[in-house]
Amino acid sequence: MPLLIRRPRPDPDDLNEILVVHRAAFGREDEARLVEQLHASRRNTFELLAEQNGEVVAHVLFSPIRIEHGDDAQALGLAPMAVTPALQRRGIGTALIREALLALTVSSFRAVVVLGDPAYYGRFGFTPASSFDLQDTYGGGDAFMALALCENGLQGYRGQVDYAPEFANLTD
Ligand SMILES: CC(C)(COP(=O)(O)OP(=O)(O)OC[C@H]1O[C@@H](n2cnc3c(N)ncnc32)[C@H](O)[C@@H]1OP(=O)(O)O)[C@@H](O)C(=O)NCCC(=O)NCCS
């Protein structure tokens, strides 16, 4: 069945289905709650979902970050991201991220950071953020990565990167 990738509609049905995907993929409530809280605070700057047979099967969210030096609100944090367990490892996550990064580039965002598996996010061009003198607050090491969406997209950014306050409620 073909996959439809689209922006979520501002209706409770889409949000409820998105929350189901996160609960199932992470096996806990934290990320679903995080999505709800980012919606409530309107820090869901950019989102995409994937739909199959009329059902939401994957979702990715980008929210604002604060950068210690050089912040211009043109960089976003990627999280959370989830694909429904039965459909993982079929390229859905890859398709969703590629589409999202393209849309953010077109919207003139400069960069994206992510805390995740380097082997997975490396395929999209993410590299350790430490090489740009950027550090996360979680001690993520090489798992904290950055991607420039345009030439010099990361230039001028330096220092500690803080995710939106809602992330403080995540247990790990
Ligand atoms: C991580 C996740 C979003 C990837 O989406 P996906 O649709 O399964 O991934 P894709 O099919 O696009 O890519 C699959 C490839 O990515 C890699 N991969 C998938 N999940 C991975 C993971 N958790 N860690 C490392 N690599 C992973 C594999 O190498 C796989 O390649 P293979 O099929 O050759 O083995 C999805 O597995 C998921 O929802 N996991 C649970 C929640 C989670 O961990 N979210 C990420 C938080 S940053």
The ligand as a Gaussian input file, in Angstrom:
#p B3LYP/6-31G(d) Opt

LIG

0 1
 C       14.376000       4.461000      14.736000
 C       13.157000       4.386000      13.815000
 C       12.443000       5.716000      13.814000
 C       13.677000       4.059000      12.407000
 O       12.604000       4.012000      11.493000
 P       12.506000       2.795000      10.480000
 O       11.408000       3.075000       9.535000
 O       12.434000       1.536000      11.243000
 O       13.921000       2.896000       9.764000
 P       14.251000       2.666000       8.233000
 O       13.496000       1.483000       7.738000
 O       14.102000       3.932000       7.509000
 O       15.774000       2.339000       8.302000
 C       16.133000       1.072000       8.710000
 C       17.587000       1.028000       8.930000
 O       17.944000       1.891000       9.969000
 C       18.673000       1.207000      10.943000
 N       17.916000       1.306000      12.165000
 C       16.594000       1.217000      12.340000
 N       16.285000       1.426000      13.615000
 C       17.444000       1.634000      14.251000
 C       17.780000       1.914000      15.565000
 N       16.863000       1.994000      16.560000
 N       19.061000       2.082000      15.867000
 C       19.996000       1.999000      14.891000
 N       19.734000       1.742000      13.633000
 C       18.473000       1.564000      13.317000
 C       18.900000      -0.170000      10.514000
 O       20.252000      -0.266000      10.125000
 C       18.029000      -0.343000       9.326000
 O       18.752000      -0.839000       8.282000
 P       18.551000      -2.376000       7.871000
 O       17.085000      -2.513000       7.525000
 O       19.466000      -2.499000       6.716000
 O       18.925000      -3.149000       9.075000
 C       12.164000       3.278000      14.241000
 O       12.822000       2.059000      14.224000
 C       11.541000       3.495000      15.602000
 O       10.467000       4.071000      15.714000
 N       12.175000       2.998000      16.664000
 C       11.660000       3.111000      18.029000
 C       11.648000       4.543000      18.508000
 C       13.006000       5.211000      18.385000
 O       14.025000       4.665000      18.803000
 N       13.006000       6.432000      17.815000
 C       14.231000       7.154000      17.504000
 C       14.561000       8.115000      18.565000
 S       15.893000       9.161000      18.017000

